[in-house]
């Protein structure tokens, strides 16, 4: 833990104050491609596992079933 904090602060002091970097138009299109790819991959993953996700929520939020004994006691009351 202390080593990580020490390394972080030492890197912050070693880095230069200002950097002059050039981002060409290809960088923007690459980032756009990455975002579209992640969204498409996430949607495909959701499509593949949709039934499993729905079944988990059905199990979590289903109403408890009434047994025969509970039905009989409810009819008497």
KEKE-3310 file (N, C-alpha, C; in steps of 0.2 Angstrom, whole numbers, plus 5000, padded with zeros to 4 digits):
npx = (5004:5009:5020:5014:5007:5019:5025:5016:5016:5029:5030:5022:5029:5040:5035:5034:5029:5021:5014:5015:5005:4999:4984:4979:4966:4963:4964:4952:4943:4946:4944:4930:4926:4930:4921:4908:4911:4911:4898:4891:4895:4891:4877:4876:4880:4870:4859:4862:4863:4850:4838:4843:4845:4832:4826:4833:4828:4815:4815:4819:4809:4797:4780:4777:4772:4756:4753:4744:4739:4739:4730:4718:4716:4715:4702:4694:4694)
npy = (4994:5006:5007:5008:5021:5029:5027:5032:5046:5049:5047:5057:5069:5067:5068:5079:5097:5103:5096:5094:5088:5080:5076:5067:5067:5053:5047:5051:5045:5032:5031:5032:5021:5011:5014:5011:4998:4992:4995:4988:4975:4973:4974:4962:4953:4954:4950:4936:4931:4934:4926:4919:4930:4935:4924:4924:4935:4932:4922:4929:4939:4932:4928:4919:4902:4895:4882:4867:4865:4878:4884:4878:4882:4896:4896:4892:4903)
npz = (5000:5005:4996:4984:4985:4987:4974:4965:4969:4967:4953:4949:4952:4944:4931:4917:4917:4907:4892:4875:4864:4849:4843:4830:4817:4815:4827:4834:4826:4829:4842:4842:4834:4844:4854:4848:4845:4858:4862:4853:4856:4869:4868:4860:4869:4879:4871:4869:4883:4887:4891:4902:4911:4913:4918:4931:4937:4937:4947:4958:4960:4961:4966:4982:4981:4985:4996:4997:5010:5015:5006:5010:5023:5021:5014:5024:5033)
capx = (5000:5014:5024:5010:5007:5025:5027:5011:5018:5036:5029:5019:5034:5045:5032:5035:5023:5016:5016:5012:5003:4995:4979:4976:4959:4963:4963:4945:4939:4948:4940:4923:4926:4930:4914:4903:4912:4909:4891:4888:4897:4887:4871:4876:4880:4863:4855:4864:4861:4844:4834:4846:4844:4825:4824:4835:4824:4808:4816:4820:4803:4790:4776:4777:4766:4752:4753:4737:4737:4737:4723:4712:4715:4712:4695:4690:4693)
capy = (5000:5012:5007:5011:5028:5032:5027:5037:5053:5050:5048:5064:5074:5066:5070:5087:5101:5103:5092:5097:5082:5081:5071:5068:5065:5046:5046:5052:5039:5026:5031:5031:5014:5008:5015:5007:4991:4990:4995:4982:4969:4973:4972:4955:4949:4954:4945:4929:4929:4937:4921:4918:4936:4935:4919:4925:4940:4929:4918:4934:4943:4929:4927:4913:4898:4893:4875:4864:4866:4885:4885:4875:4887:4902:4895:4891:4909)
capz = (5000:5005:4990:4978:4986:4985:4967:4962:4970:4963:4946:4948:4952:4938:4924:4915:4919:4901:4886:4869:4860:4843:4841:4823:4816:4815:4834:4835:4823:4832:4849:4840:4833:4850:4858:4844:4846:4865:4863:4849:4860:4875:4865:4858:4875:4882:4867:4871:4889:4889:4895:4909:4915:4914:4923:4937:4940:4939:4953:4963:4962:4960:4972:4985:4980:4991:4997:4998:5017:5016:5003:5014:5029:5018:5013:5030:5036)
cpx = (5004:5018:5020:5009:5013:5027:5022:5014:5025:5035:5026:5024:5039:5042:5033:5028:5018:5019:5012:5011:4999:4991:4977:4969:4958:4961:4956:4941:4940:4944:4932:4922:4926:4923:4909:4904:4910:4902:4888:4890:4893:4880:4870:4876:4874:4859:4856:4862:4854:4839:4837:4845:4837:4823:4827:4831:4817:4809:4816:4813:4797:4787:4777:4771:4763:4752:4745:4734:4735:4731:4717:4711:4713:4705:4691:4689:4689)
cpy = (5006:5013:5010:5018:5032:5032:5032:5044:5054:5051:5055:5069:5073:5069:5078:5090:5102:5099:5095:5091:5084:5075:5072:5065:5057:5044:5046:5047:5033:5025:5030:5024:5010:5008:5011:5000:4988:4990:4989:4975:4968:4971:4965:4951:4949:4950:4938:4927:4932:4932:4920:4924:4936:4930:4920:4931:4937:4925:4923:4937:4939:4929:4920:4909:4896:4885:4873:4866:4874:4887:4883:4880:4893:4902:4895:4898:4914)
cpz = (5000:4999:4984:4979:4984:4978:4963:4963:4967:4956:4944:4948:4947:4932:4923:4916:4913:4896:4880:4864:4855:4843:4834:4822:4816:4822:4836:4832:4826:4839:4847:4838:4839:4854:4854:4845:4853:4865:4859:4853:4866:4873:4863:4864:4879:4878:4869:4877:4892:4893:4902:4914:4917:4919:4930:4941:4941:4946:4959:4965:4961:4967:4975:4983:4986:4991:4998:5005:5018:5012:5007:5020:5027:5017:5019:5034:5032)
residu = (UNK:UNK:UNK:UNK:UNK:UNK:UNK:UNK:UNK:UNK:UNK:UNK:UNK:UNK:UNK:UNK:UNK:UNK:UNK:UNK:UNK:UNK:UNK:UNK:UNK:UNK:UNK:UNK:UNK:UNK:UNK:UNK:UNK:UNK:UNK:UNK:UNK:UNK:UNK:UNK:UNK:UNK:UNK:UNK:UNK:UNK:UNK:UNK:UNK:UNK:UNK:UNK:UNK:UNK:UNK:UNK:UNK:UNK:UNK:UNK:UNK:UNK:UNK:UNK:UNK:UNK:UNK:UNK:UNK:UNK:UNK:UNK:UNK:UNK:UNK:UNK:UNK)
# end
